[in-house]
């Protein structure tokens, strides 16, 4: 009887730990610790449903493939972690740094305007590590599809070789 209760206790602890780990994997990128795309999308939906203004900064790493190809994936992973650390260092504690793809990130700035997001993007563009720099695009919740708008602005920035 005591053994059964003990084993059930261990099983309950293991299940709780496993559940916590799975929830963490859904909410955060395991490499960088940035918020996951799914958690970012949920946060945007919450802000939109409550009509809270927000701004976005879409960030793409320039020359990242070259680092992976010439210095290896381990160095590429280090670059991504440094990008996240840099982005976290330029935003407020309530802002979100999310990894949306391989070398793409988005900053969610609740309560911010596009003008504030441009200032954040200018700070983000100061990153340079192993030849990797950042291109940024900005948008806010006043447009129909803020993420698409910021993404287009980022690609326009990349095409014109500007950094913010």
N, C-alpha and C positions, 0 to 999 in steps of 0.2 A: 504493500500500500504506500509506504513512505517513498519507495523507489519510483513508483508510478507517478506520484505527485512531483517528485524531484525531476523526473524526465519530462513531464508536462511543463514544468516551469522552465526548463532549458529550452524546450521546443517553442514555448511562447516568447522567450527572449530572442531566440534565433529568428522567429517570424517577424517580430517587431523590428529587429535590426535589418533584416532583408527588406522589409517594407520601407524603412527609412532610406536605405541605400537606393532603392528603385525610385522613390519620390525625388531624391536628390539628382539622380541621373536624368530624370525628366525635366527638372527645373534648371540644371546647370550643365554647361559643357565640361566634360571630364578632363580635358587637357588644360584649358585656360582658366576654368572657374567662372567664366562669363555666363550670364543668363542664357538659357537655351532659346531657340527660335519659338518653340511652343509657348514658353512662359512669357516671352516678349509679346507674342500675338494676343495672348490672354490679357496682358496689362493694357495694351492698346484698346482692345475691345471694352474693357472696364472704363477707361477714360472716355471713350467715345459714347458709351451708354449713359454716362453721368454728365456728359457735356462739359468735361474739364478740358481746358485748352492744353495743348502740348506741342512740342517741336521735336523733330527728328534730325539726327545727323547720321547719314550713311557714310561708312568709312571702308575704303578698299585699300589693300596693301599693294603698292607698286613694287615691281621687281621681286616679288616673293618667290615665283617659280624659279628664278635664277638662283636664289639662295638654296632652295631644295635640291636643284640639279647640280650645283657646284659644291655646296658645303654639306649636303646631306639633310635628311629629314629631321634628325635630332636638332640640328641648328635651326631648321625651319620651325620646329616646335618651340624652341627658345624665343625666336622672333615673335611668334604669336602670343606667347605669355607676356613678353615685354610690351607688345602693343596693348594688351588688356591692362597691364599695370599703368601704362602711360595714360590711357583713356580714363581709367578710374581716378587718376591723379588730377584730372582737369574738370571733373564734373562734381556736382553736389552729392551728398550722401543719398538723397532721395531719387537721384537719376539712375537709370539702368544702362548698363553696358551689356549688350547681347551679341553673341556670335551667331550670324545668320547663314554662314557658309564657310568654306575652307579658309579663305583669307578676307572675309567680309564681316563687318560688324555694324551695329546700329546703336546709337545713343538715343534713349528715350528721355526727354526732358519735360516732366509734368509741370504745367503752369508757365512754361516758357514761350516766348515768341520766336519768330524766325530770326529776328535781329540778335537775340540772345544766342540762338543756335549758331549763327554765323561767327560770333565771337568764340564759341566753343570749338567750332570747326577750324578756326585760325590757330587756336592752341594745339589742336590735334595734329595739324599739318606740320608742326615743328618736330615731329618724330623722325628720327633717322638712325637706324641700327642695321649694320651689315649691308648697307646700301638699300634697305627697304624704307620707303617713304610712304606717306598716306595721302590719298585723294579723298575729298569729302564733298558731299552734297547735302543741302539743307532744305527742309520743308516744315510746315506746321499744320495743325489740325483745321485750318481754314480752307484747305483744298479738299477735293473729293477723295483722292487717294494719296495721303501724305507719304506713304512708303514708296510708291511708284514715282511720285514727284521728286523725292529726295534721291532716289536711285538714278533717275534721269539726270538730275543736277550733278551727281557724282561722276557719271560717265562723261558729261559735258566738261567737267573740270579735268578729268583724266585726259580727254582728247585735246584740250587746250593747254595741257601741262601745267595748269595752275594747281595750287594746293589747298585752296579754301574759297 
